[in-house]
Amino acid sequence: MKSNETRISEFVLLGLTDVRKLQFLFLVILFFSYLLTITGNFMIIVLANIDRRLHTPMYFFLWNFSVMEIGYTIIITPQTLSHLLTGHRNISYVGCIVQCFTYFYLGTTEVFFFVVMSYDRYLAICNPLCYPSIMHKRLGTLLVFCCWIGSFLIHIGPFAVFLQFPMCNSNILDHFFCDSAPLMRLLCGDTRLLEFFVSLIAVVLLFGTLFFSVVSYINIIRTIFNIPTATGRKKAFSTWASHFMVVSIAYGSSLFLYINPTQTSKMGYAKRLAILNTIVSPLLTPFIYTLRNQQVREAFKDLLKQVAVFIKGPRKT
């Protein structure tokens, strides 16, 4: 082993900030955001599974998407809260690698879900008569399975190659979680080929899935404008608008990362975008879908009534 290589058992994360007052502010914001994210997405999962009105492909995709959002939040936020609360910023080598892999695995699963959900809305709005025969339960299950497994297969290869590289002496990561960019900087040896393939995969996944979604949206918009009645246009638009808002937030933050003009502030810029991806987006998703969707609102009201009746118990005669 070369002298500048060492066996690293843990990493030190520099976190979001060193200012104690700001750390406390971040702690409070992240804590309540975490609770709302878990509660909101869990509620979507429950409603989509117990309410018969939501037993459709659209909500089947949505509750799987919420499972992904919960996982996305759990792998990062609790650790960040712990670091802000205790000041202990260490993370084990194994924990760091697992976190990094899971982060990119779930991130890729997310963009695959965007494609599937875009296709679902395209069929529902542009081909409503053929929709039930095309988007049946078996196809929906297959598409969800492909999202989860396909993402895993895409990333397992590059991560296996990544693990073959030894780490250099430094174990300090300029981030609040184990992202690939700061980890790459700690590798010894020629990593240019690995970095090229990682960047290539990211670009192909990001712009490839975005292209498919945009094509679906263009056709959806054309169809909506051709609907003769205002009521029909409003109904069609409402079923698509929530999905479009969620996709815009997720893709917007990722695209900004690629147009960052300077390299000197790249890590600070990446941290801010990571906050948007890992905290803000999972938080907004359930509220966007519930507040804009009448079926979900009605299912939620019915669930509250059932809970209230259960708490009160049977009436005494």
C-alpha positions as CSV (number, residue, x, y, z in Angstrom):
1,M,0.0,0.0,0.0
2,K,1.3,3.5,-0.9
3,S,2.2,5.8,1.9
4,N,-0.6,8.3,1.0
5,E,-3.2,5.5,1.3
6,T,-4.9,4.4,4.6
7,R,-7.7,2.4,5.9
8,I,-10.4,4.8,6.9
9,S,-12.9,3.5,9.5
10,E,-15.0,6.7,9.7
11,F,-15.6,10.1,8.1
12,V,-16.1,13.6,9.5
13,L,-18.9,15.6,7.9
14,L,-18.4,19.4,8.0
15,G,-22.2,19.8,8.0
16,L,-24.4,22.8,7.0
17,T,-22.7,25.5,9.1
18,D,-20.3,26.1,12.0
19,V,-22.4,28.9,13.5
20,R,-24.1,27.6,16.6
21,K,-27.2,29.9,16.3
22,L,-27.7,28.8,12.7
23,Q,-27.2,25.2,13.7
24,F,-30.1,25.5,16.2
25,L,-32.2,27.2,13.6
26,F,-31.5,24.4,11.1
27,L,-32.3,21.8,13.9
28,V,-35.7,23.2,14.5
29,I,-36.6,23.6,10.8
30,L,-35.3,20.1,9.9
31,F,-37.1,18.5,12.8
32,F,-40.5,19.8,12.0
33,S,-39.9,19.3,8.2
34,Y,-39.0,15.7,9.0
35,L,-42.1,15.1,11.0
36,L,-44.4,16.6,8.4
37,T,-42.6,14.7,5.6
38,I,-43.0,11.3,7.3
39,T,-46.6,12.0,8.4
40,G,-47.7,13.4,5.0
41,N,-46.2,10.6,2.9
42,F,-47.4,7.9,5.3
43,M,-50.9,9.3,5.1
44,I,-50.8,9.0,1.3
45,I,-49.7,5.4,1.6
46,V,-52.5,4.6,4.1
47,L,-55.2,6.4,2.1
48,A,-54.2,4.9,-1.2
49,N,-54.4,1.4,0.3
50,I,-57.6,1.6,2.4
51,D,-59.9,3.8,0.3
52,R,-61.4,2.0,-2.7
53,R,-61.8,5.3,-4.6
54,L,-58.0,5.5,-4.7
55,H,-57.5,1.9,-6.0
56,T,-56.4,3.2,-9.4
57,P,-53.0,3.1,-11.2
58,M,-52.4,6.8,-10.5
59,Y,-52.6,6.3,-6.8
60,F,-50.8,3.0,-6.9
61,F,-47.8,4.8,-8.4
62,L,-48.3,7.7,-5.9
63,W,-48.1,5.6,-2.8
64,N,-45.0,3.8,-4.1
65,F,-43.5,7.2,-4.8
66,S,-44.3,8.2,-1.2
67,V,-42.5,5.1,0.1
68,M,-39.5,6.2,-1.9
69,E,-39.8,9.8,-0.5
70,I,-39.9,8.4,3.1
71,G,-36.8,6.4,2.5
72,Y,-35.1,9.4,0.9
73,T,-35.8,11.4,4.0
74,I,-34.9,8.7,6.6
75,I,-31.4,8.0,5.2
76,I,-30.3,11.6,5.6
77,T,-32.4,13.7,7.9
78,P,-32.1,11.8,11.2
79,Q,-28.4,11.7,11.0
80,T,-28.2,15.4,10.2
81,L,-30.5,16.2,13.2
82,S,-28.2,14.1,15.4
83,H,-25.1,16.0,14.2
84,L,-26.8,19.3,14.7
85,L,-28.0,18.4,18.2
86,T,-24.9,16.7,19.6
87,G,-22.1,18.3,17.5
88,H,-20.8,14.8,16.8
89,R,-20.3,14.7,13.0
90,N,-18.6,11.3,12.6
91,I,-20.1,8.6,10.4
92,S,-18.7,5.1,10.0
93,Y,-17.2,4.0,6.6
94,V,-19.8,1.4,6.1
95,G,-22.6,3.8,7.1
96,C,-21.3,6.4,4.7
97,I,-21.1,4.0,1.7
98,V,-24.6,2.6,2.4
99,Q,-26.0,6.2,2.7
100,C,-24.3,7.3,-0.5
101,F,-25.5,4.3,-2.5
102,T,-29.1,4.5,-1.1
103,Y,-29.2,8.2,-1.8
104,F,-28.5,7.7,-5.5
105,Y,-30.5,4.5,-5.7
106,L,-33.6,6.3,-4.5
107,G,-32.9,9.4,-6.5
108,T,-32.8,7.3,-9.7
109,T,-35.9,5.4,-8.6
110,E,-37.6,8.8,-8.3
111,V,-36.9,9.9,-11.9
112,F,-38.1,6.5,-13.1
113,F,-41.3,7.1,-11.2
114,F,-41.7,10.5,-12.8
115,V,-41.5,8.8,-16.3
116,V,-44.1,6.1,-15.3
117,M,-46.4,8.7,-13.7
118,S,-46.1,11.0,-16.8
119,Y,-47.0,8.0,-19.0
120,D,-49.9,7.2,-16.8
121,R,-51.3,10.8,-17.0
122,Y,-50.6,10.8,-20.8
123,L,-52.7,7.7,-21.3
124,A,-55.5,8.9,-18.9
125,I,-55.8,12.3,-20.6
126,C,-54.9,11.7,-24.2
127,N,-56.4,8.1,-24.5
128,P,-59.1,7.9,-21.9
129,L,-61.0,5.2,-23.8
130,C,-58.0,2.9,-24.1
131,Y,-56.6,3.7,-20.6
132,P,-58.4,0.9,-18.6
133,S,-57.3,-1.8,-21.0
134,I,-53.7,-0.5,-21.3
135,M,-52.9,0.6,-17.7
136,H,-54.2,-2.5,-16.0
137,K,-53.0,-3.8,-12.6
138,R,-50.4,-6.2,-14.0
139,L,-48.7,-3.5,-16.1
140,G,-48.7,-1.1,-13.2
141,T,-47.0,-3.6,-10.9
142,L,-44.5,-4.4,-13.6
143,L,-43.6,-0.7,-14.1
144,V,-43.2,-0.2,-10.4
145,F,-41.0,-3.3,-10.1
146,C,-38.8,-2.1,-13.0
147,C,-38.4,1.3,-11.3
148,W,-37.1,-0.3,-8.1
149,I,-35.0,-3.0,-9.6
150,G,-33.7,-1.0,-12.6
151,S,-32.4,1.7,-10.4
152,F,-30.5,-0.8,-8.3
153,L,-28.9,-2.5,-11.3
154,I,-27.8,0.8,-12.8
155,H,-25.9,1.8,-9.7
156,I,-24.5,-1.4,-8.3
157,G,-21.8,-1.6,-11.0
158,P,-20.3,1.9,-10.5
159,F,-20.4,1.4,-6.7
160,A,-18.6,-1.9,-7.0
161,V,-15.8,-0.1,-9.0
162,F,-15.8,2.8,-6.5
163,L,-15.1,0.4,-3.6
164,Q,-12.0,-0.9,-5.4
165,F,-10.3,2.4,-4.9
166,P,-8.4,3.0,-1.6
167,M,-8.9,6.2,0.4
168,C,-6.2,8.8,0.9
169,N,-5.3,10.2,4.3
170,S,-8.1,12.7,4.7
171,N,-11.4,11.6,6.0
172,I,-13.2,15.0,6.0
173,L,-16.2,15.4,3.8
174,D,-17.4,18.9,3.0
175,H,-21.1,18.1,3.2
176,F,-23.9,17.2,5.6
177,F,-24.3,13.7,4.3
178,C,-22.2,11.2,2.2
179,D,-22.6,12.5,-1.3
180,S,-20.5,11.1,-4.2
181,A,-18.7,14.3,-5.1
182,P,-16.8,14.8,-1.8
183,L,-16.1,11.0,-1.5
184,M,-14.6,11.0,-5.0
185,R,-12.1,13.7,-3.9
186,L,-10.7,11.3,-1.2
187,L,-10.0,8.4,-3.6
188,C,-6.4,7.5,-4.4
189,G,-5.4,6.7,-8.0
190,D,-6.7,7.7,-11.4
191,T,-10.5,8.1,-11.0
192,R,-11.1,10.0,-14.3
193,L,-12.7,7.0,-16.0
194,L,-15.0,6.3,-13.0
195,E,-16.0,10.0,-12.7
196,F,-16.7,10.0,-16.5
197,F,-19.1,7.1,-16.2
198,V,-20.8,8.4,-13.1
199,S,-21.3,11.7,-14.8
200,L,-22.5,10.0,-18.0
201,I,-25.0,7.9,-16.1
202,A,-26.3,11.0,-14.3
203,V,-26.7,13.1,-17.5
204,V,-28.4,10.3,-19.4
205,L,-30.8,9.5,-16.6
206,L,-31.6,13.1,-15.9
207,F,-32.0,14.4,-19.4
208,G,-33.4,11.1,-20.8
209,T,-36.2,10.9,-18.3
210,L,-36.8,14.6,-18.6
211,F,-37.2,14.4,-22.3
212,F,-39.8,11.6,-22.0
213,S,-41.7,13.6,-19.4
214,V,-41.6,16.8,-21.5
215,V,-42.9,14.9,-24.6
216,S,-45.8,13.5,-22.5
217,Y,-46.6,17.0,-21.1
218,I,-46.7,18.6,-24.5
219,N,-49.2,16.0,-25.7
220,I,-51.2,16.4,-22.5
221,I,-51.4,20.2,-22.9
222,R,-52.5,19.9,-26.5
223,T,-55.2,17.5,-25.5
224,I,-56.4,19.7,-22.6
225,F,-56.7,22.7,-24.9
226,N,-58.7,20.6,-27.4
227,I,-61.3,19.6,-24.8
228,P,-64.5,21.5,-25.8
229,T,-65.9,22.2,-22.3
230,A,-64.3,24.4,-19.5
231,T,-65.3,21.8,-16.9
232,G,-63.6,19.0,-18.9
233,R,-60.4,21.1,-19.3
234,K,-60.4,22.0,-15.6
235,K,-60.8,18.3,-14.5
236,A,-58.1,17.1,-16.9
237,F,-55.7,19.9,-15.8
238,S,-56.2,19.2,-12.1
239,T,-55.2,15.5,-12.5
240,W,-52.0,16.5,-14.2
241,A,-51.0,19.8,-12.4
242,S,-50.0,18.2,-9.1
243,H,-47.6,15.8,-10.8
244,F,-46.2,18.6,-12.9
245,M,-45.4,20.7,-9.9
246,V,-43.6,17.8,-8.1
247,V,-41.6,17.0,-11.2
248,S,-40.7,20.7,-11.7
249,I,-39.2,21.0,-8.2
250,A,-37.2,17.8,-8.5
251,Y,-35.8,18.4,-12.0
252,G,-35.3,22.1,-11.4
253,S,-32.9,21.5,-8.5
254,S,-30.9,18.9,-10.4
255,L,-30.6,21.0,-13.6
256,F,-29.3,24.0,-11.6
257,L,-26.5,21.7,-10.4
258,Y,-25.3,21.3,-13.9
259,I,-25.3,25.0,-14.8
260,N,-23.3,26.0,-11.7
261,P,-20.9,28.7,-13.2
262,T,-18.0,28.4,-10.7
263,Q,-16.2,25.4,-9.3
264,T,-14.9,27.2,-6.2
265,S,-18.4,27.4,-4.7
266,K,-19.5,24.1,-6.1
267,M,-19.7,22.2,-2.7
268,G,-21.6,25.1,-1.0
269,Y,-23.9,25.2,-4.1
270,A,-24.4,21.4,-4.0
271,K,-25.3,21.6,-0.3
272,R,-28.1,24.1,-0.9
273,L,-29.5,22.0,-3.8
274,A,-29.2,18.9,-1.7
275,I,-31.4,20.5,1.0
276,L,-34.0,21.2,-1.7
277,N,-33.8,17.6,-3.0
278,T,-33.6,15.7,0.3
279,I,-35.8,17.9,2.6
280,V,-37.9,20.4,0.7
281,S,-39.1,18.2,-2.2
282,P,-40.2,15.2,0.0
283,L,-42.0,17.7,2.3
284,L,-44.0,19.4,-0.4
285,T,-44.9,16.3,-2.4
286,P,-47.8,15.0,-0.1
287,F,-49.2,18.5,0.4
288,I,-49.2,19.3,-3.3
289,Y,-51.1,16.1,-4.1
290,T,-53.5,16.3,-1.2
291,L,-54.3,20.1,-1.4
292,R,-54.9,20.0,-5.2
293,N,-56.6,16.6,-5.4
294,Q,-60.3,16.4,-4.5
295,Q,-60.4,12.6,-4.3
296,V,-57.5,12.5,-1.8
297,R,-59.1,15.3,0.3
298,E,-62.4,13.4,0.5
299,A,-60.6,10.2,1.4
300,F,-58.7,12.0,4.1
301,K,-62.0,13.5,5.5
302,D,-63.6,10.1,5.6
303,L,-60.6,8.7,7.4
304,L,-60.8,11.4,10.0
305,K,-64.5,10.6,10.6
306,Q,-63.7,6.9,11.0
307,V,-60.9,7.7,13.5
308,A,-63.2,10.0,15.4
309,V,-65.9,7.4,15.6
310,F,-63.3,4.8,16.7
311,I,-62.0,7.1,19.5
312,K,-65.5,7.9,20.8
313,G,-66.4,4.2,20.8
314,P,-69.9,2.7,20.6
315,R,-72.7,4.8,22.0
316,K,-74.1,3.5,25.3
317,T,-77.8,2.7,25.3
